[in-house]
Amino acid sequence: MTTGSVVNETFPAAALPSLDGVMVDFASYRGKKLIVFMWASW
Amino acid sequence: MVEQYAGSGFELVAVAVDAQGAKMPRPFMEQAGATFTCLVDSDNLLSKTFGFKAVPNGILIDESGEVVYQKFGGFDIRKQETRDLVDAWLTSGATAGAESSERTEVDSRVHVLFGQGLALLRSGDTIGARAKWREVSIFDPDNYVVHKQLWSIENPERFYGENVDMAWQKQQLAQGL
C-alpha cells in the first residue's frame, strides 16, 4: 500500500549522530543542495 | 564512488542504517576514505519517516529544504541513470521527468517490534532481539531493513567479512528463513 510521495514537501526535521557521535541536523544544510544517500553494510 | 562530485556546490550526507551502531559502517567508510559526512541511523528513524523497506536510497533536497526527488531501493551512483539524474540536477536544478519512488506505509507494529528488539539488543539480550525481529520478518516479509539486520546479527560471518554473501541470502529466502 502506498500513501503517495513526499516529493515537493520539506524534508522532515531530523537529526542523526555521525560516526563519532556528533548530532547533525539535516536543517543545517539549508541554502545548499543536499544529497542524502542511505546505505547499509548488511 | 561519489568523490568525483566533491566541490560541485552541494553537500552529500551518507546515512548508514544499522541497529548495531557506528562500529559496523565505520570500516567501510574508512576503507573508502570518505570525505563526506557519515551519519548512523540505528533506530530506523528515516525508514519510519519516509516509509521504505530496503536500501540503498537517495533523496535530493534543494536549497529551500524541499525534497525534489526520492528513490527507495536501487539508488546506486555506479549506475549511469543515477549519475545522469544527479548530474542534471546539480547543473540545472531539474530532475527531468525522473520518477520518484512512492512512500510505502510501514505498519506501526513493525516499528514497535523493531524498537523492542533494539532495546533488547542494547541490553545485551541478542536472543530476545532476534525473536522480536523474527516476528517482523513473518509479519512483514518484504521489510528488508529489519529482515537483513536480523540475518546480520544471526550470521555475522555472512555480512561483515570480505563480501556480503548474496547467494546465501537468496538461499535463506528460498527456505523461508
Backbone of each chain as ProteinMPNN parsed JSONL, in Angstrom:
{"seq_chain_A": "MTTGSVVNETFPAAALPSLDGVMVDFASYRGKKLIVFMWASW", "coords_chain_A": {"N_chain_A": [[0.843, -1.198, 0.0], [0.498, 2.218, -0.794], [1.146, 5.578, 0.183], [1.383, 7.776, -1.274], [3.692, 10.188, -2.6], [6.358, 11.981, -0.956], [7.542, 13.921, -2.287], [8.271, 17.281, -3.119], [7.61, 18.182, -0.682], [8.78, 19.602, 2.379], [11.875, 18.427, 3.636], [11.673, 16.314, 6.391], [12.03, 17.427, 9.808], [14.892, 16.3, 11.269], [17.525, 14.692, 13.02], [20.648, 13.07, 13.186], [23.238, 10.984, 14.602], [26.759, 11.387, 13.891], [29.471, 9.199, 12.763], [31.175, 9.556, 14.835], [29.54, 10.248, 16.863], [28.525, 12.82, 16.997], [25.755, 14.956, 16.905], [23.931, 15.675, 13.978], [21.968, 17.965, 12.337], [19.62, 17.811, 9.774], [18.509, 20.12, 8.826], [20.504, 21.957, 8.954], [21.715, 22.094, 6.542], [20.369, 23.746, 4.892], [20.061, 26.052, 2.196], [21.905, 24.993, 0.596], [22.317, 22.579, -2.019], [21.422, 19.264, -1.294], [22.333, 15.894, -1.044], [21.037, 13.028, 0.212], [22.137, 9.95, 1.017], [21.241, 6.734, 1.621], [22.406, 3.807, 3.042], [23.626, 0.466, 3.708], [25.722, -1.741, 5.581], [25.021, -4.309, 5.656]], "CA_chain_A": [[0.0, 0.0, 0.0], [1.292, 3.437, -0.826], [0.459, 6.757, 0.719], [1.79, 8.905, -2.099], [5.075, 10.61, -2.484], [6.578, 13.194, -0.171], [8.254, 14.883, -3.127], [7.751, 18.658, -3.034], [7.412, 18.575, 0.707], [10.036, 19.895, 3.062], [12.493, 17.29, 4.312], [11.233, 16.4, 7.794], [13.031, 17.758, 10.825], [15.526, 15.078, 11.746], [18.951, 14.778, 13.321], [21.233, 11.753, 13.431], [24.639, 11.106, 15.015], [27.842, 10.998, 12.98], [30.218, 8.021, 13.215], [31.827, 9.913, 16.092], [28.539, 10.546, 17.881], [28.1, 14.223, 16.994], [24.438, 15.066, 16.259], [23.876, 16.549, 12.801], [20.587, 18.262, 11.964], [19.53, 17.971, 8.32], [18.144, 21.511, 8.527], [21.711, 22.786, 8.9], [22.186, 22.143, 5.152], [19.554, 24.707, 4.125], [20.865, 27.005, 1.425], [22.741, 24.211, -0.317], [21.732, 21.325, -2.484], [21.838, 18.171, -0.414], [22.001, 14.521, -1.421], [21.079, 12.082, 1.33], [22.3, 8.59, 0.498], [21.07, 5.764, 2.713], [23.001, 2.531, 2.654], [23.871, -0.41, 4.852], [26.828, -2.665, 5.395], [24.483, -5.657, 5.653]], "C_chain_A": [[0.88, 1.251, 0.0], [0.461, 4.605, -0.313], [0.829, 7.99, -0.081], [3.199, 9.329, -1.772], [5.185, 11.826, -1.577], [7.335, 14.234, -0.987], [7.499, 16.205, -3.117], [7.302, 19.032, -1.628], [8.784, 18.847, 1.311], [10.565, 18.632, 3.73], [12.174, 17.384, 5.805], [12.382, 16.774, 8.742], [13.606, 16.461, 11.368], [16.995, 15.363, 12.027], [19.438, 13.38, 13.639], [22.686, 11.948, 13.856], [25.61, 10.723, 13.898], [28.508, 9.735, 13.52], [30.888, 8.286, 14.563], [30.847, 10.394, 17.158], [28.1, 11.996, 17.965], [26.769, 14.344, 16.261], [24.49, 16.078, 15.118], [22.405, 16.701, 12.405], [20.531, 18.51, 10.458], [19.198, 19.421, 7.931], [19.374, 22.41, 8.411], [22.272, 22.89, 7.475], [21.353, 23.076, 4.289], [20.451, 25.724, 3.421], [21.812, 26.314, 0.464], [21.927, 23.051, -0.847], [22.291, 20.196, -1.622], [21.4, 16.83, -1.006], [22.121, 13.664, -0.161], [21.086, 10.681, 0.738], [22.202, 7.636, 1.676], [21.566, 4.409, 2.249], [23.128, 1.662, 3.906], [25.025, -1.33, 4.539], [26.33, -4.107, 5.394], [23.873, -5.982, 4.297]], "O_chain_A": [[1.882, 1.32, 0.713], [-0.768, 4.597, -0.377], [0.619, 9.117, 0.368], [3.803, 8.881, -0.797], [4.24, 12.603, -1.441], [7.723, 15.284, -0.474], [6.269, 16.243, -3.108], [6.687, 20.078, -1.419], [9.807, 18.378, 0.812], [9.804, 17.862, 4.317], [12.386, 18.432, 6.414], [13.546, 16.466, 8.487], [12.867, 15.617, 11.875], [17.623, 16.178, 11.351], [18.736, 12.597, 14.281], [23.302, 12.958, 13.514], [25.323, 9.855, 13.073], [28.158, 9.255, 14.598], [31.137, 7.36, 15.335], [31.25, 10.881, 18.215], [27.383, 12.374, 18.891], [26.649, 13.89, 15.123], [25.016, 17.181, 15.265], [21.699, 15.721, 12.173], [21.294, 19.316, 9.927], [19.559, 19.882, 6.849], [19.299, 23.497, 7.839], [23.188, 23.672, 7.222], [21.595, 23.19, 3.088], [21.451, 26.188, 3.969], [22.444, 26.956, -0.375], [20.974, 22.598, -0.215], [23.472, 20.182, -1.272], [20.251, 16.66, -1.413], [23.187, 13.593, 0.452], [20.15, 10.282, 0.044], [22.989, 7.721, 2.619], [21.184, 3.928, 1.182], [22.779, 2.079, 5.01], [25.278, -1.662, 3.381], [27.11, -5.031, 5.161], [23.363, -7.085, 4.098]]}, "seq_chain_B": "MVEQYAGSGFELVAVAVDAQGAKMPRPFMEQAGATFTCLVDSDNLLSKTFGFKAVPNGILIDESGEVVYQKFGGFDIRKQETRDLVDAWLTSGATAGAESSERTEVDSRVHVLFGQGLALLRSGDTIGARAKWREVSIFDPDNYVVHKQLWSIENPERFYGENVDMAWQKQQLAQGL", "coords_chain_B": {"N_chain_B": [[33.355, 6.372, -4.764], [31.643, 8.479, -4.969], [33.219, 10.571, -4.816], [34.027, 12.078, -6.94], [32.211, 14.067, -7.253], [32.713, 15.902, -5.384], [33.016, 19.199, -4.201], [31.318, 20.363, -6.0], [29.461, 22.228, -5.318], [27.503, 21.296, -3.613], [26.156, 19.339, -0.92], [26.899, 16.174, 0.454], [25.456, 13.636, 2.272], [25.908, 10.65, 3.844], [23.97, 8.07, 5.09], [24.193, 5.486, 7.244], [22.316, 2.672, 7.764], [21.929, 0.97, 10.547], [21.365, -1.073, 13.212], [23.257, -1.881, 14.981], [24.939, 0.18, 15.331], [27.635, 2.669, 14.99], [29.943, 1.138, 14.767], [29.714, -0.855, 12.858], [29.362, 0.299, 10.155], [31.675, 1.92, 10.104], [34.294, 0.747, 9.329], [33.884, 0.375, 6.555], [33.527, 2.967, 5.598], [35.938, 4.095, 6.298], [37.679, 2.606, 4.762], [36.849, 3.397, 2.273], [37.753, 5.915, 2.333], [36.171, 8.123, 2.938], [35.145, 11.45, 2.484], [32.956, 12.851, 2.922], [30.072, 13.654, 4.987], [29.218, 11.234, 7.365], [26.568, 9.61, 8.7], [24.713, 7.794, 11.235], [21.964, 5.707, 11.407], [20.427, 4.193, 13.777], [17.978, 3.567, 14.736], [16.049, 3.16, 12.844], [14.93, 5.544, 12.069], [14.708, 7.077, 9.683], [13.474, 5.262, 8.0], [11.013, 5.061, 9.21], [10.141, 7.681, 8.855], [10.153, 8.065, 6.066], [9.05, 5.795, 4.988], [10.191, 3.272, 3.852], [11.445, 0.041, 2.855], [13.796, -1.049, 2.196], [17.248, -0.597, 1.261], [19.796, 0.487, -1.087], [19.047, 3.995, -0.828], [18.191, 7.188, -2.219], [17.88, 10.667, -1.706], [17.093, 13.764, -3.007], [17.513, 17.081, -2.142], [16.532, 20.398, -2.276], [17.804, 23.837, -2.153], [16.027, 25.144, -0.505], [15.224, 23.247, 1.223], [13.401, 21.503, 0.294], [12.161, 18.366, -0.757], [13.048, 17.09, -3.802], [13.359, 14.852, -5.255], [13.103, 11.34, -4.809], [14.385, 8.127, -4.265], [13.744, 4.917, -3.498], [15.359, 2.082, -2.739], [17.717, 0.578, -4.775], [19.085, 2.916, -5.477], [21.874, 3.857, -6.913], [24.963, 5.106, -7.373], [26.768, 4.162, -9.104], [25.399, 3.396, -11.267], [24.549, 4.378, -14.546], [22.16, 5.779, -15.107], [21.493, 6.856, -12.643], [23.66, 8.521, -12.165], [23.389, 10.303, -14.297], [20.996, 11.549, -13.632], [21.652, 12.802, -11.18], [23.754, 14.456, -12.022], [22.401, 16.136, -13.836], [20.633, 17.404, -12.148], [22.353, 18.745, -10.384], [23.508, 20.496, -12.135], [21.427, 21.927, -13.462], [19.305, 22.043, -11.744], [17.072, 20.659, -12.317], [15.043, 17.697, -12.438], [14.171, 16.4, -14.56], [11.817, 14.718, -15.345], [12.37, 12.326, -14.041], [11.221, 9.551, -12.306], [9.996, 9.537, -9.069], [10.218, 7.401, -6.176], [7.4, 5.914, -4.607], [6.067, 6.468, -1.365], [5.985, 3.967, 1.085], [3.583, 2.544, 3.173], [4.501, 1.619, 6.272], [3.59, -0.751, 8.565], [2.602, 0.158, 11.849], [3.098, -1.7, 13.793], [5.398, -2.982, 13.011], [7.374, -1.085, 13.56], [7.122, -0.922, 16.318], [7.804, -3.543, 17.164], [10.393, -3.665, 16.097], [11.637, -1.649, 17.604], [11.393, -2.712, 20.179], [13.004, -4.968, 19.917], [15.422, -3.7, 19.41], [15.912, -2.405, 21.861], [16.315, -4.639, 23.447], [18.572, -5.723, 22.194], [20.443, -3.74, 22.768], [20.592, -4.029, 25.474], [22.004, -6.25, 25.678], [20.74, -8.593, 25.224], [20.708, -10.573, 22.879], [19.401, -12.783, 21.876], [16.732, -12.361, 22.613], [16.27, -10.041, 21.119], [16.509, -11.032, 18.528], [14.263, -12.659, 18.438], [12.145, -10.809, 18.49], [12.612, -9.415, 16.093], [12.385, -11.472, 14.328], [9.687, -11.901, 14.452], [8.844, -9.619, 13.083], [9.782, -10.234, 10.52], [8.167, -12.289, 9.799], [5.647, -11.173, 9.91], [5.882, -8.991, 8.171], [7.184, -9.702, 5.531], [8.613, -8.594, 3.342], [10.091, -6.569, 4.382], [13.055, -5.555, 4.26], [14.808, -3.962, 5.621], [14.56, -4.597, 8.274], [14.633, -7.414, 8.174], [17.132, -8.109, 7.006], [18.839, -7.07, 8.871], [18.3, -8.695, 10.975], [19.27, -11.149, 9.978], [21.945, -10.351, 9.868], [22.784, -10.158, 12.506], [22.382, -12.711, 13.324], [24.01, -14.205, 11.673], [26.792, -13.139, 11.431], [29.12, -13.668, 10.025], [28.384, -13.87, 7.422], [28.09, -11.348, 6.554], [29.947, -9.402, 7.428], [32.457, -9.912, 6.56], [34.722, -10.317, 3.926], [32.991, -9.903, 1.753], [29.487, -9.222, 1.378], [27.387, -11.975, 1.535], [25.558, -12.741, -0.965], [24.47, -14.914, -2.298], [23.965, -16.693, -0.264], [21.936, -15.277, 1.047], [19.871, -15.409, -0.829], [19.39, -18.118, -0.749], [18.495, -18.353, 1.896], [16.085, -16.957, 1.724], [14.734, -18.57, -0.087], [14.306, -20.732, 1.477], [12.555, -19.767, 3.219], [13.434, -18.401, 5.482]], "CA_chain_B": [[32.279, 6.292, -5.74], [30.971, 9.766, -5.107], [34.235, 11.597, -4.579], [34.174, 12.925, -8.121], [31.288, 15.191, -7.182], [33.119, 16.807, -4.311], [33.315, 20.554, -4.622], [30.391, 20.809, -7.043], [28.453, 23.133, -4.776], [26.422, 20.595, -2.928], [26.605, 18.537, 0.214], [26.492, 14.776, 0.442], [25.407, 13.003, 3.584], [25.619, 9.216, 3.765], [23.37, 7.562, 6.314], [24.265, 4.033, 7.374], [21.207, 2.13, 8.551], [22.494, -0.174, 11.266], [20.976, -1.139, 14.618], [24.434, -2.147, 15.809], [25.637, 1.446, 15.543], [28.721, 3.145, 14.131], [31.066, 0.2, 14.614], [29.562, -1.664, 11.655], [29.716, 1.014, 8.917], [32.936, 2.668, 10.144], [35.374, 0.21, 8.487], [33.58, 0.582, 5.137], [33.747, 4.368, 5.28], [37.376, 4.359, 6.394], [38.298, 1.971, 3.598], [36.505, 4.211, 1.106], [38.366, 7.232, 2.503], [35.063, 9.063, 2.769], [35.38, 12.83, 2.898], [31.639, 13.446, 3.171], [29.535, 13.391, 6.319], [28.648, 9.893, 7.523], [25.702, 9.521, 9.875], [24.249, 6.448, 11.543], [20.554, 5.62, 11.829], [20.297, 2.909, 14.484], [16.603, 3.394, 15.213], [15.137, 3.171, 11.692], [14.245, 6.835, 12.055], [14.37, 7.506, 8.318], [12.503, 4.303, 7.468], [9.72, 5.489, 9.761], [9.77, 8.976, 8.277], [9.958, 8.022, 4.617], [8.321, 4.626, 4.556], [10.875, 2.379, 2.916], [11.736, -1.269, 3.445], [15.066, -1.529, 1.674], [18.233, 0.402, 0.85], [20.189, 1.891, -0.949], [18.087, 5.023, -1.2], [18.726, 8.536, -2.415], [16.917, 11.764, -1.655], [17.677, 15.037, -3.425], [16.841, 18.158, -1.414], [17.024, 21.669, -2.83], [18.34, 24.833, -1.217], [14.997, 25.557, 0.454], [14.908, 22.12, 2.089], [12.315, 20.73, -0.302], [12.529, 17.101, -1.417], [12.697, 17.175, -5.224], [13.409, 13.507, -5.84], [13.431, 10.286, -3.847], [14.437, 6.785, -4.849], [13.875, 3.932, -2.416], [15.82, 0.809, -3.305], [18.398, 0.648, -6.069], [19.763, 4.183, -5.796], [23.269, 3.416, -6.988], [25.687, 6.12, -8.136], [27.55, 3.472, -10.137], [24.523, 3.23, -12.438], [24.563, 5.556, -15.414], [20.922, 6.558, -14.988], [21.562, 7.608, -11.389], [24.654, 9.592, -12.361], [22.806, 11.308, -15.2], [19.986, 12.277, -12.862], [22.333, 13.66, -10.207], [24.489, 15.478, -12.789], [21.443, 17.103, -14.387], [20.071, 18.183, -11.036], [23.383, 19.648, -9.87], [23.796, 21.504, -13.161], [20.29, 22.771, -13.835], [18.267, 22.04, -10.717], [15.899, 19.919, -12.789], [15.156, 16.251, -12.371], [13.77, 15.971, -15.901], [10.886, 13.611, -15.532], [12.741, 11.102, -13.326], [10.103, 9.192, -11.446], [10.339, 9.273, -7.678], [9.563, 6.26, -5.534], [6.286, 6.175, -3.697], [6.289, 6.144, 0.037], [5.241, 2.783, 1.476], [3.126, 2.603, 4.551], [5.022, 0.522, 7.084], [2.668, -0.942, 9.692], [3.19, 0.645, 13.106], [3.541, -2.862, 14.573], [6.793, -3.246, 12.629], [8.231, -0.163, 14.3], [7.065, -1.291, 17.739], [8.614, -4.761, 17.341], [11.801, -3.333, 15.845], [12.104, -0.88, 18.76], [11.538, -3.635, 21.318], [14.204, -5.77, 19.631], [16.582, -2.823, 19.549], [16.15, -2.213, 23.3], [16.882, -5.901, 23.94], [19.933, -5.828, 21.65], [21.305, -2.8, 23.502], [20.786, -4.515, 26.846], [22.842, -7.441, 25.582], [19.905, -9.78, 25.007], [20.661, -10.783, 21.428], [18.393, -13.808, 21.571], [15.445, -11.678, 22.694], [16.182, -9.127, 19.976], [16.263, -11.85, 17.334], [12.874, -13.136, 18.476], [11.283, -9.683, 18.101], [12.813, -9.103, 14.675], [11.845, -12.621, 13.595], [8.245, -11.618, 14.342], [8.678, -8.651, 11.984], [10.037, -10.85, 9.217], [6.993, -13.127, 9.498], [4.53, -10.247, 9.748], [6.134, -8.081, 7.048], [8.342, -10.409, 4.965], [9.447, -7.833, 2.4], [10.78, -5.488, 5.079], [14.464, -5.965, 4.295], [15.552, -3.156, 6.592], [14.574, -5.386, 9.507], [14.973, -8.815, 7.902], [18.568, -8.284, 6.786], [19.55, -6.805, 10.132], [18.143, -9.937, 11.741], [20.284, -12.073, 9.454], [23.32, -9.903, 10.122], [23.212, -10.485, 13.875], [22.381, -14.17, 13.457], [25.081, -14.79, 10.859], [27.69, -12.022, 11.094], [30.168, -14.072, 9.078], [27.876, -13.713, 6.052], [27.881, -9.927, 6.28], [30.988, -8.463, 7.799], [33.765, -10.386, 6.119], [35.201, -9.681, 2.696], [31.841, -9.504, 0.951], [28.17, -9.688, 1.805], [27.147, -13.226, 0.812], [24.223, -12.614, -1.543], [23.961, -16.25, -2.639], [23.418, -17.214, 0.99], [20.665, -14.596, 1.307], [18.862, -15.986, -1.73], [19.104, -19.447, -0.209], [17.674, -18.162, 3.096], [14.743, -16.576, 1.283], [14.113, -19.737, -0.717], [13.921, -21.643, 2.557], [11.58, -19.064, 4.066], [14.06, -18.026, 6.763]], "C_chain_B": [[31.609, 7.642, -5.973], [31.959, 10.914, -4.995], [34.324, 12.579, -5.744], [33.281, 14.158, -8.056], [31.721, 16.241, -6.17], [33.455, 18.181, -4.866], [32.395, 21.078, -5.7], [29.262, 21.671, -6.479], [27.27, 22.439, -4.164], [27.03, 19.837, -1.757], [26.082, 17.115, 0.051], [26.535, 14.256, 1.868], [25.054, 11.534, 3.372], [25.076, 8.759, 5.111], [23.457, 6.043, 6.299], [23.128, 3.572, 8.279], [21.741, 0.882, 9.246], [22.174, -0.115, 12.752], [22.186, -1.324, 15.531], [25.342, -0.93, 15.936], [26.844, 1.64, 14.636], [29.805, 2.109, 13.875], [30.949, -0.65, 13.348], [29.926, -0.899, 10.385], [31.109, 1.642, 8.91], [34.032, 2.08, 9.254], [35.149, 0.437, 6.988], [33.897, 2.019, 4.736], [35.228, 4.72, 5.35], [38.096, 3.793, 5.178], [38.059, 2.805, 2.343], [37.157, 5.592, 1.177], [37.355, 8.352, 2.382], [35.407, 10.451, 3.302], [34.061, 13.539, 3.18], [31.159, 13.045, 4.566], [28.877, 12.013, 6.366], [27.854, 9.845, 8.822], [25.23, 8.083, 10.049], [22.805, 6.513, 12.03], [20.336, 4.245, 12.454], [18.849, 2.574, 14.798], [15.58, 3.295, 14.086], [14.33, 4.461, 11.617], [13.798, 7.215, 10.64], [13.398, 6.539, 7.648], [11.103, 4.651, 7.953], [9.234, 6.745, 9.053], [9.375, 8.845, 6.822], [9.219, 6.79, 4.137], [9.073, 3.856, 3.497], [11.269, 1.111, 3.65], [13.05, -1.842, 2.951], [15.982, -0.338, 1.442], [19.006, -0.217, -0.321], [19.172, 2.867, -1.528], [18.794, 6.358, -1.39], [17.609, 9.552, -2.357], [17.658, 13.04, -2.048], [16.844, 16.169, -2.821], [17.414, 19.49, -1.9], [17.4, 22.652, -1.726], [17.321, 25.249, -0.156], [14.597, 24.43, 1.399], [13.794, 21.251, 1.548], [12.86, 19.466, -0.973], [12.091, 17.189, -2.878], [12.712, 15.808, -5.902], [13.72, 12.52, -4.731], [13.395, 8.94, -4.556], [14.699, 5.806, -3.717], [14.172, 2.564, -3.012], [16.499, 1.067, -4.636], [18.967, 1.996, -6.456], [21.261, 3.905, -5.747], [24.016, 4.356, -7.928], [26.584, 5.475, -9.199], [26.72, 3.238, -11.393], [24.496, 4.52, -13.243], [23.32, 6.416, -15.221], [20.908, 7.406, -13.718], [22.52, 8.787, -11.532], [24.087, 10.703, -13.227], [21.817, 12.185, -14.447], [20.638, 13.28, -11.92], [23.072, 14.793, -10.926], [23.544, 16.57, -13.283], [20.907, 18.005, -13.281], [21.095, 19.186, -10.496], [23.638, 20.792, -10.847], [22.639, 22.479, -13.326], [19.218, 22.878, -12.754], [17.03, 21.259, -11.108], [16.128, 18.416, -12.668], [14.483, 15.598, -13.578], [12.951, 14.693, -15.971], [11.266, 12.321, -14.819], [11.649, 10.789, -12.304], [10.569, 8.856, -10.027], [9.623, 8.029, -7.175], [8.397, 6.738, -4.689], [6.706, 5.81, -2.279], [5.411, 4.931, 0.384], [4.796, 2.927, 2.922], [3.648, 1.381, 5.299], [4.125, 0.432, 8.323], [3.349, -0.545, 11.008], [3.692, -0.51, 13.975], [5.005, -3.218, 14.263], [7.728, -2.361, 13.449], [8.264, -0.504, 15.787], [7.965, -2.506, 17.991], [10.101, -4.476, 17.12], [12.393, -2.609, 17.05], [12.31, -1.759, 19.985], [12.794, -4.492, 21.149], [15.474, -4.958, 19.834], [16.936, -2.619, 21.022], [16.798, -3.468, 23.888], [18.336, -6.058, 23.476], [20.896, -4.957, 22.451], [21.537, -3.242, 24.942], [21.615, -5.806, 26.858], [22.062, -8.716, 25.336], [19.701, -10.01, 23.5], [19.578, -11.781, 21.047], [16.993, -13.201, 21.595], [15.222, -10.754, 21.51], [15.844, -9.903, 18.706], [14.815, -12.31, 17.276], [11.91, -12.037, 18.03], [11.391, -9.415, 16.607], [12.331, -10.251, 13.802], [10.334, -12.439, 13.421], [7.977, -10.638, 13.202], [8.796, -9.357, 10.643], [8.912, -11.799, 8.814], [5.809, -12.228, 9.146], [4.655, -9.398, 8.481], [7.364, -8.585, 6.282], [9.186, -9.6, 3.985], [10.106, -6.62, 3.062], [12.251, -5.868, 5.277], [15.294, -5.138, 5.269], [15.627, -3.901, 7.928], [15.11, -6.792, 9.241], [16.495, -9.017, 7.75], [19.38, -7.957, 8.03], [19.429, -8.002, 11.079], [19.199, -10.954, 11.288], [21.693, -11.663, 9.886], [23.749, -10.148, 11.568], [23.206, -11.995, 14.109], [23.605, -14.795, 12.788], [26.087, -13.723, 10.448], [28.739, -12.392, 10.05], [29.724, -13.936, 7.622], [27.836, -12.252, 5.626], [29.111, -9.053, 6.469], [32.388, -8.982, 7.493], [34.185, -9.61, 4.886], [34.036, -9.104, 1.901], [30.56, -9.976, 1.613], [27.805, -10.875, 0.908], [25.71, -13.241, 0.26], [23.611, -13.973, -1.9], [23.319, -16.884, -1.406], [22.065, -16.579, 1.286], [19.548, -15.162, 0.438], [18.407, -17.347, -1.217], [18.201, -19.337, 1.035], [16.227, -17.85, 2.715], [14.004, -17.773, 0.709], [13.618, -20.719, 0.338], [12.935, -20.989, 3.526], [12.141, -18.646, 5.411], [14.183, -16.51, 6.911]], "O_chain_B": [[31.075, 7.904, -7.051], [31.583, 12.083, -5.071], [34.651, 13.752, -5.564], [33.548, 15.166, -8.71], [31.158, 17.334, -6.113], [34.115, 18.292, -5.899], [32.658, 22.138, -6.267], [28.218, 21.819, -7.115], [26.152, 22.953, -4.198], [28.249, 19.715, -1.63], [24.97, 16.893, -0.427], [27.528, 14.42, 2.577], [24.018, 11.217, 2.786], [25.671, 9.038, 6.152], [22.863, 5.39, 5.441], [22.999, 4.028, 9.415], [21.976, -0.142, 8.603], [22.643, 0.771, 13.466], [22.144, -0.968, 16.709], [26.393, -0.999, 16.575], [27.056, 0.907, 13.67], [30.513, 2.191, 12.872], [31.957, -1.116, 12.818], [30.73, -1.395, 9.597], [31.673, 1.876, 7.842], [34.651, 2.82, 8.49], [36.1, 0.664, 6.24], [34.464, 2.263, 3.671], [35.719, 5.535, 4.568], [39.006, 4.418, 4.633], [38.923, 2.913, 1.472], [37.123, 6.351, 0.208], [37.636, 9.399, 1.799], [35.896, 10.601, 4.422], [34.048, 14.687, 3.624], [31.768, 12.207, 5.232], [28.071, 11.674, 5.499], [28.408, 10.019, 9.908], [25.334, 7.264, 9.137], [22.472, 7.271, 12.941], [20.093, 3.262, 11.755], [18.526, 1.423, 15.095], [14.376, 3.339, 14.338], [13.187, 4.466, 11.158], [12.655, 7.621, 10.428], [12.588, 6.952, 6.818], [10.131, 4.55, 7.204], [8.061, 6.856, 8.696], [8.388, 9.435, 6.383], [8.798, 6.743, 2.981], [8.632, 3.794, 2.35], [11.41, 1.09, 4.872], [13.383, -2.989, 3.249], [15.527, 0.806, 1.431], [18.859, -1.422, -0.527], [18.536, 2.615, -2.552], [19.845, 6.618, -0.805], [16.523, 9.33, -2.893], [18.712, 13.356, -1.496], [15.623, 16.204, -2.973], [18.63, 19.679, -1.929], [17.325, 22.343, -0.537], [17.69, 25.653, 0.947], [13.746, 24.613, 2.269], [13.293, 20.368, 2.243], [13.881, 19.499, -1.66], [10.904, 17.345, -3.164], [12.149, 15.63, -6.982], [14.499, 12.815, -3.825], [12.491, 8.656, -5.343], [15.74, 5.857, -3.061], [13.339, 1.973, -3.699], [15.925, 1.701, -5.522], [19.3, 2.219, -7.62], [21.84, 3.74, -4.673], [23.74, 4.399, -9.127], [27.096, 6.16, -10.085], [27.26, 2.921, -12.453], [24.428, 5.614, -12.684], [23.412, 7.643, -15.175], [20.386, 8.521, -13.707], [22.236, 9.897, -11.083], [24.27, 11.886, -12.943], [21.802, 13.406, -14.606], [20.244, 14.445, -11.86], [23.024, 15.945, -10.495], [23.834, 17.761, -13.171], [20.751, 19.212, -13.463], [20.754, 20.329, -10.19], [23.945, 21.912, -10.441], [22.832, 23.695, -13.331], [18.322, 23.717, -12.848], [16.06, 21.191, -10.353], [17.253, 17.931, -12.781], [14.261, 14.388, -13.599], [13.361, 13.711, -16.589], [10.57, 11.316, -14.963], [11.22, 11.656, -11.543], [11.428, 7.998, -9.826], [8.565, 7.654, -7.679], [8.421, 7.835, -4.132], [7.572, 4.966, -2.05], [4.237, 4.882, 0.017], [5.554, 3.382, 3.778], [3.277, 0.248, 4.992], [3.929, 1.418, 9.035], [4.512, -0.869, 11.245], [4.596, -0.331, 14.792], [5.743, -3.687, 15.129], [8.744, -2.826, 13.967], [9.304, -0.389, 16.435], [8.783, -2.502, 18.911], [10.956, -4.975, 17.851], [13.509, -2.909, 17.474], [13.27, -1.584, 20.735], [13.546, -4.714, 22.099], [16.469, -5.457, 20.36], [18.109, -2.654, 21.394], [17.706, -3.382, 24.715], [19.209, -6.464, 24.242], [22.01, -5.371, 22.772], [22.54, -2.883, 25.558], [21.887, -6.373, 27.916], [22.643, -9.798, 25.248], [18.655, -9.681, 22.94], [18.921, -11.635, 20.016], [16.17, -13.48, 20.724], [14.123, -10.688, 20.961], [15.001, -9.483, 17.913], [14.209, -12.349, 16.205], [10.969, -12.3, 17.28], [10.381, -9.212, 15.932], [11.914, -10.035, 12.664], [9.775, -12.78, 12.379], [7.016, -10.795, 12.449], [8.004, -9.109, 9.734], [8.725, -12.08, 7.631], [5.068, -12.498, 8.201], [3.664, -9.121, 7.806], [8.441, -7.994, 6.361], [10.369, -9.896, 3.814], [10.622, -5.742, 2.37], [12.638, -6.42, 6.308], [16.366, -5.569, 5.694], [16.64, -3.839, 8.625], [15.942, -7.298, 9.994], [17.065, -9.964, 8.292], [20.471, -8.492, 8.229], [20.328, -8.282, 11.871], [19.918, -11.535, 12.102], [22.523, -12.507, 10.223], [24.937, -10.327, 11.839], [23.923, -12.502, 14.971], [24.16, -15.781, 13.273], [26.23, -13.427, 9.261], [29.192, -11.541, 9.284], [30.548, -13.892, 6.708], [27.575, -11.952, 4.461], [29.295, -8.072, 5.748], [33.372, -8.546, 8.091], [34.021, -8.392, 4.817], [34.087, -7.966, 1.436], [30.54, -10.987, 2.315], [27.9, -10.792, -0.316], [24.779, -13.691, 0.928], [22.398, -14.16, -1.817], [22.271, -17.524, -1.493], [21.144, -17.265, 1.729], [18.427, -15.367, 0.902], [17.224, -17.684, -1.244], [17.267, -20.122, 1.206], [15.281, -18.389, 3.289], [12.818, -17.976, 0.971], [12.643, -21.442, 0.126], [12.536, -21.589, 4.524], [11.396, -18.547, 6.386], [14.685, -16.027, 7.927]]}, "name": "protein", "num_of_chains": 2, "seq": "MTTGSVVNETFPAAALPSLDGVMVDFASYRGKKLIVFMWASWMVEQYAGSGFELVAVAVDAQGAKMPRPFMEQAGATFTCLVDSDNLLSKTFGFKAVPNGILIDESGEVVYQKFGGFDIRKQETRDLVDAWLTSGATAGAESSERTEVDSRVHVLFGQGLALLRSGDTIGARAKWREVSIFDPDNYVVHKQLWSIENPERFYGENVDMAWQKQQLAQGL"}
